[in-house]
Amino acid sequence: MKKLPSKQDVRRQIESQVDDYLAKGGTIKTIPQGISGHENQQGLHRPIHQLFDQPKQTHTHIPEVLAALDERKKKKSNIKKPSVKKPRPKEKIIYDDFGEPLRRIWVEE
């Protein structure tokens, strides 16, 4: 298994890349907070009063449809399905003589 780099390793790698970039003549610009990277600023953030400027709509309930849905729920709750547990495969790790993991296999039990 590959060992993932630690946070310190990642930080050191990024710092060395930044140092190399600066050593080759690159520059780092400081961007003030609140500036967006989007070229078209319109439509990104609408004022909240524009979101809720329409009047509240009333909902129309259809009694026949609701009654049919309730009946279906009752029928489904009365039907009991037999519970059959299927055997699931389980993961097993194969170790070498020194206790290091070699590979993972799936075993059906």
N, C-alpha and C positions, 0 to 999 in steps of 0.2 A: 504494500500500500504506500502511496505517496504521502509524504509528510507535508501538511499545509504550512505555508510560511506564517510566522507569528506577526503580530502587529508591529513589533519593533523592526522586524526584517522588512516589512512593507514600508514603514516610515523611512528607514535607511535607504531603501531603493529609490523612493520618490525624491528624497533629499539629494541623492547623488545625481538623479536625472535632472533636477532643477539646477544643481551646481554646474553640470555639463552644459546645459542650455545657456546659462549665464556666461560661462567661460567662452562659449563660441560666439558671443556678441548678442545674444537674445536679451530682450527686455521684458519686464513684467509690468503691466499697467494696473493701477488700482482703480477699481470701478466703485463709484459711490453707491451706498445702499439704496435700494428702491428702483434702480435702473433695470429695465427688462431687456432681455436678449431678443425679444420679438420685434420685428421691424414694424408691423402693423399693430399699433396699440389699441385700435378700436375693437370693441367686442370682447376684450379679455375680461374687463371688470366693469360690469354695469352697476349703476347705483341701485340700492335696494328698493327704492320707490318705483323703479321701472319694472322690477320683477313682480310686484304685487299691485299693479295699477288697474287690473281688471276686476270687475265685481265678482263676488263669490257665486259659483254656479250651484244650483240645487240638483240633487241626485234624484232620479226617478226610479223607483223600485217596481219591479214587475212581480206581482204576487205569485203568478203561475210558475214562473221560472224558479223563484225561491223555494216554492213548495216542492217542485220536482227535485231540486238539489237536496233538500232536507230528506226526502224519501230515499234518494240514492245513498245518502250517508247512513241512514238507518239500516238499509239492506246490507251495506258493506260491513257495518259493525256486528251484525248478526252472524255473518259467515265467518267461521273459524277455519283457518288453513292449518293443515297438519304440519307440525314443525319437524322438519327433517334436517338434521345437521350433516352437512357434507364435510368430508375430511378436507382440511385445508393443508396446503404444503407449509412446512416450517423451514426457516433458514437455519443452516448448520454451517459452522465455520470449521474449516480444516486447518489444524495447526501443524507446524513442523516439530522436529525433535527439541528445539529450543524454546518452544512456546510462542513463536511468532505466527501470526495468521498468514496462511498461504492463499486461500481462496474461500469463497462462499458458495455453498450449493443449497438447493432446495430439496427437501426430503418429504415425501407424502407419508403421513402416519395415520 
